[in-house]
Amino acid sequence: MSNNDYQICRRCVMDTTDPDIAFDSHGVCNHCHTYDALMMEHHFGGESGKRKLAEIVENIKIAGKNNEYDCVIGVSGGVDSSYVAYIVKESGLRPFAVHLDNGWNSELAVKNIEQLLKRLNIELYMHVVEWDEFKDLQLAFLKASTPDSDIPSDHAIVSLMRQIARERKIQYILSGCNLRTETHIPRAWSQGHGDWKYIKSIHNRFGTVEIKTYPHTGLISQLWYRATQHWVDILDYVDYVKRDAKRLLQEKMCWQDYGGKHYESIYTRFYQGYILPRKFGYDKRRSHCSSLICSGEITREEALEELKHEPYPVELQKQDRDYVLKKLNLTDEEFEEIMNLPRKSYWDYPSYGKSFYQNPLFKVANSIRKRTRAYIKQL
């Protein structure tokens, strides 16, 4: 990309490293407009949020009145999931916590989970992945050369929560996903998290170990789960301010900050802070900071200043590089070969998305749906 082609949003810090970004006549990007629309339609703060949250809590209690637990929550040691655990207990619910140990937990993440659940008196189910399987799947994604190598973890934790809820006959799953801090996410940077066909196709092509125990969810199971379970992004019903949540967790739960979004995982820290910027030119801090700019938690100037620096300390990057390569049984030469592979995307491999979204019939139907919605709004 030449300097003449480069553009950065005048409201946030998203730029043309997102190949699909679009700007209006004022230089504001599509992600900011999406943020505004989603916040207006799906976020409830203040008294409205309190009423909505009270309704949700009451429905959860009714649905789970005959069970030992009335909801499932995921815990990672990060701020979002930790705050969910806190407000769920404050709301009088009986959560069952689920954690996926994928072999990459930092010591701080483990300590945060232990301290949090002990103080809140929440029972934990920890699923430890079969390492040879999971390592092979992660290596397959690296060899596939797509910018989404955290998908094996993301898909597994959602599938695991779904499965645990089904086994325990729990109807509600409460998530730490939220609009205020997670809207500026380019599809080109990462997609296919729920797409088992995509995951399986990459492993079939690049993997060497048979997948037997990895938690996953196929298309039919996804449809069944969506029909029988309620997935609630509960932070969209509170006035969630990340810095305030961190302060509360530090004061009441002895929680410690880990320095970056999803950096509770060593692999995620290394992938987002080292591989993505160097190989793909993607800096996920742009996404995270842009959401925080729109939510008013930081200024654009503060975000631009942060982006002048390395994603995390260079010395720690070197330590992480050595650790990741050793744990994945990669030599320096093999890792450099992976880094130099031609860049690919989700659309270069078989997937549910490719089967449906690029189908001409789907495109026609989707176009009709959009026009119908636009017409109804005008009435």
Residue pairs with C-beta under 8 A, 6 or more apart in sequence:
1 16
5 16
6 15
6 16
7 15
7 16
7 21
7 23
7 27
8 14
8 15
8 16
9 15
9 21
9 23
9 27
9 28
9 29
9 31
9 32
9 290
10 26
10 27
10 28
11 28
11 29
11 32
11 293
11 294
11 300
12 29
12 31
12 32
12 184
12 289
12 290
12 291
12 293
12 294
12 300
12 303
13 286
13 289
13 290
13 293
13 300
13 303
13 304
13 307
14 21
14 29
14 31
14 32
14 184
14 186
14 286
14 287
14 290
15 21
15 286
17 281
17 282
17 283
17 286
18 31
18 186
18 188
18 189
19 186
19 188
20 186
20 187
20 188
21 29
21 30
21 31
21 186
22 29
22 30
23 29
23 30
24 33
31 183
31 184
31 185
31 186
31 290
32 184
32 290
32 294
34 183
35 179
35 183
35 184
35 291
35 294
36 294
38 179
38 183
39 179
39 180
39 183
42 179
42 236
43 49
43 179
43 180
43 236
44 52
44 53
44 236
44 237
45 238
45 239
46 239
49 237
49 238
49 239
52 237
53 91
53 234
53 237
53 238
56 232
56 234
56 237
57 91
57 92
57 93
59 172
60 70
60 71
60 93
60 171
60 172
61 70
61 92
61 93
63 70
63 171
63 172
63 230
64 70
64 71
64 94
64 170
64 171
64 172
67 168
67 169
67 170
68 94
68 96
68 168
69 94
69 95
69 96
69 123
69 168
69 170
70 93
70 94
70 95
70 170
70 172
71 88
71 93
71 94
71 95
71 96
71 170
71 172
71 173
71 174
72 95
72 96
72 97
72 98
72 161
72 164
72 165
72 168
72 170
72 172
72 173
72 174
73 81
73 84
73 85
73 88
73 95
73 96
73 97
73 98
73 122
73 173
73 174
73 175
74 81
74 97
74 98
74 99
74 100
74 157
74 161
74 175
74 176
75 81
75 82
75 85
75 97
75 98
75 99
75 113
75 116
75 117
75 124
76 99
76 109
76 113
76 157
76 262
76 264
76 265
77 105
77 106
77 108
77 109
77 110
77 111
77 112
77 113
77 116
77 258
77 264
78 109
78 112
78 176
78 258
78 261
78 262
78 264
79 242
79 245
79 246
79 249
79 255
79 257
80 176
80 177
80 178
80 181
80 235
80 242
80 245
81 176
82 112
82 116
82 245
82 249
82 253
82 255
83 176
83 235
83 240
83 245
83 248
83 249
84 174
84 175
84 176
84 234
84 235
85 95
85 97
85 116
85 117
85 120
85 122
86 116
86 120
86 248
86 249
86 252
86 253
87 234
87 238
88 95
88 174
88 234
89 95
89 120
89 121
89 122
95 122
95 174
96 122
96 123
96 125
96 164
96 168
96 170
97 117
97 122
97 123
97 124
97 125
98 124
98 125
98 127
98 157
98 160
98 161
98 164
99 113
99 124
99 125
99 126
99 127
100 127
100 129
100 153
100 156
100 157
100 160
100 215
101 126
101 127
101 128
101 129
102 129
102 134
102 152
102 153
102 156
102 265
102 267
103 129
103 131
103 134
103 135
103 327
104 153
104 265
104 266
104 267
104 268
105 264
105 265
105 266
106 258
106 263
106 264
106 265
106 266
106 269
108 256
108 258
108 264
109 258
109 264
109 265
111 256
112 255
112 256
112 258
112 264
113 124
115 253
115 254
115 255
116 122
116 249
116 253
116 255
117 123
117 124
119 252
119 253
119 254
120 253
125 164
127 160
127 215
129 156
129 213
129 214
130 212
130 213
130 214
132 209
133 209
133 210
133 211
133 212
133 213
133 214
134 152
134 156
134 214
135 327
135 328
135 329
136 203
136 207
136 208
136 209
136 211
137 152
137 199
137 203
137 207
137 211
137 214
138 149
138 152
138 267
138 328
139 206
139 207
139 328
139 330
140 202
140 203
140 205
140 206
140 207
141 148
141 149
141 151
141 152
141 202
141 206
142 149
142 328
142 338
143 206
143 338
143 341
144 202
144 205
144 206
144 344
144 349
145 338
145 341
145 342
145 343
145 344
146 202
146 344
146 345
146 346
146 348
146 349
147 188
147 189
147 190
147 276
147 279
147 280
147 282
147 343
147 345
148 189
148 190
148 191
148 192
148 193
148 346
149 271
149 275
150 190
150 262
150 267
150 268
150 271
150 272
151 190
151 192
151 193
151 198
151 199
152 199
152 214
153 265
153 267
153 268
154 193
155 193
155 194
155 196
155 199
155 215
155 216
155 217
156 214
156 215
156 216
157 215
158 193
158 194
158 217
159 215
159 216
159 217
160 215
161 173
162 173
162 217
162 221
162 225
162 229
163 215
164 170
165 171
165 172
165 173
165 229
166 225
166 228
166 229
171 228
171 229
171 230
172 229
172 230
172 232
173 229
173 230
173 231
173 232
174 232
174 234
175 231
175 232
175 233
175 234
176 233
176 234
176 235
177 233
177 235
178 233
178 235
178 236
178 240
179 233
179 236
180 235
180 236
180 240
180 241
180 242
180 291
180 295
180 297
181 240
181 242
181 288
181 291
181 292
181 295
181 297
182 291
183 291
183 294
184 286
184 287
184 288
184 290
184 291
184 294
185 287
186 282
186 287
188 345
189 276
189 280
189 282
189 284
189 287
191 346
191 353
192 198
192 199
192 346
192 351
192 353
194 217
194 222
195 346
195 351
195 352
195 353
196 216
196 217
196 218
196 219
196 352
197 218
197 219
197 350
197 351
197 352
197 355
198 346
198 349
198 350
198 351
198 352
198 353
199 216
200 211
200 216
201 349
201 350
201 351
202 349
203 211
205 349
217 225
219 352
241 295
241 297
242 292
242 297
243 297
246 255
246 257
249 255
250 256
250 257
258 264
259 312
260 269
260 272
260 273
260 285
260 311
260 312
261 284
261 288
262 268
262 269
262 272
263 269
263 272
263 273
263 312
266 320
266 323
266 324
267 324
269 312
269 320
270 317
270 320
270 321
270 324
272 284
272 311
273 310
273 311
273 312
273 317
273 320
274 311
274 317
274 320
274 321
275 339
276 282
276 283
276 284
277 283
277 311
278 339
279 339
279 343
280 343
283 307
283 311
285 303
285 306
285 307
285 311
286 303
286 307
289 298
289 302
289 303
289 306
289 307
290 303
292 298
292 303
293 299
293 300
293 303
310 317
321 335
324 330
325 331
325 332
325 335
330 338
346 353
347 353
347 354
347 358
356 362
357 363
